[in-house]
Amino acid sequence: MTSEDDQPVFRVYLWSQPFPNVHVPPERVGWWNYSYELTGCDVHQAIAWAQDNLAEAGQYTLYVCYRRDGGDLTAIQIAGKDPTRIDT
């Protein structure tokens, strides 16, 4: 079964770090985020919104979301980077 949705829901995580501490190396400083759901826009507008709302030296992660038949929410990363993810 195939379906299309022309009203996407985007989830944006805006990441930032606390002010630097001279006693802690930058790679050991944690990240925190705010999350937002955007509707009524396309992917280009969602990316522009994320970039316009970043904290200085912050990062963003953008997902497109949909509900599966059972009601579970699925979020697929489509732009940005999760700075807490350690790639192996």
C-alpha positions as CSV (number, residue, x, y, z in Angstrom):
1,M,0.0,0.0,0.0
2,T,1.3,3.4,-1.0
3,S,0.2,6.7,0.4
4,E,1.3,10.3,0.1
5,D,1.0,13.2,2.5
6,D,1.3,16.8,1.3
7,Q,1.1,18.2,4.9
8,P,4.4,17.0,6.5
9,V,5.2,17.4,10.1
10,F,8.9,18.2,10.9
11,R,10.6,17.9,14.2
12,V,13.6,20.1,14.8
13,Y,16.1,19.8,17.5
14,L,18.2,22.9,18.2
15,W,21.4,22.0,19.9
16,S,23.7,24.2,22.0
17,Q,26.4,23.8,24.6
18,P,26.7,25.7,27.9
19,F,29.3,28.4,28.2
20,P,32.8,27.1,28.0
21,N,34.7,26.2,31.2
22,V,38.4,26.5,31.1
23,H,38.8,23.4,33.3
24,V,36.8,21.1,30.9
25,P,38.0,20.2,27.4
26,P,35.5,21.2,24.7
27,E,35.0,17.6,23.6
28,R,33.8,16.7,27.1
29,V,31.2,19.4,27.4
30,G,27.6,18.1,26.9
31,W,24.9,19.3,24.7
32,W,21.3,20.3,25.4
33,N,18.4,20.9,23.0
34,Y,15.0,22.4,22.5
35,S,12.6,20.5,20.2
36,Y,10.0,22.0,18.0
37,E,7.3,20.6,15.6
38,L,6.8,22.6,12.4
39,T,3.7,22.2,10.2
40,G,2.4,24.2,7.2
41,C,5.8,24.4,5.6
42,D,8.0,22.5,3.2
43,V,11.5,21.0,3.8
44,H,13.3,24.2,2.5
45,Q,11.3,26.4,4.9
46,A,11.9,24.0,7.8
47,I,15.7,24.1,7.1
48,A,15.7,27.9,6.9
49,W,13.7,28.1,10.2
50,A,16.2,25.8,11.9
51,Q,19.2,27.8,10.6
52,D,17.6,31.1,11.6
53,N,16.9,29.9,15.2
54,L,20.2,28.4,16.0
55,A,22.1,29.6,19.1
56,E,25.6,30.9,18.3
57,A,27.8,27.9,17.5
58,G,24.8,25.6,17.7
59,Q,23.7,22.8,15.5
60,Y,20.3,21.4,14.4
61,T,18.8,18.1,13.5
62,L,15.7,17.9,11.2
63,Y,13.3,15.0,11.0
64,V,10.2,14.4,8.9
65,C,7.6,12.5,11.0
66,Y,4.7,10.2,10.3
67,R,2.5,7.8,12.3
68,R,2.5,4.1,11.4
69,D,-0.7,2.1,11.2
70,G,-0.3,1.1,14.9
71,G,0.0,4.7,15.9
72,D,3.8,4.7,16.6
73,L,5.6,7.8,15.6
74,T,8.4,7.4,13.1
75,A,10.9,10.2,12.6
76,I,13.4,10.1,9.7
77,Q,16.5,12.4,9.9
78,I,16.7,14.4,6.7
79,A,19.1,17.3,7.5
80,G,21.5,18.5,10.1
81,K,23.6,16.5,12.6
82,D,23.0,15.1,16.1
83,P,26.1,16.2,18.0
84,T,25.5,13.6,20.7
85,R,25.8,10.7,18.3
86,I,29.1,9.0,18.3
87,D,29.7,7.4,14.9
88,T,31.7,4.2,14.9
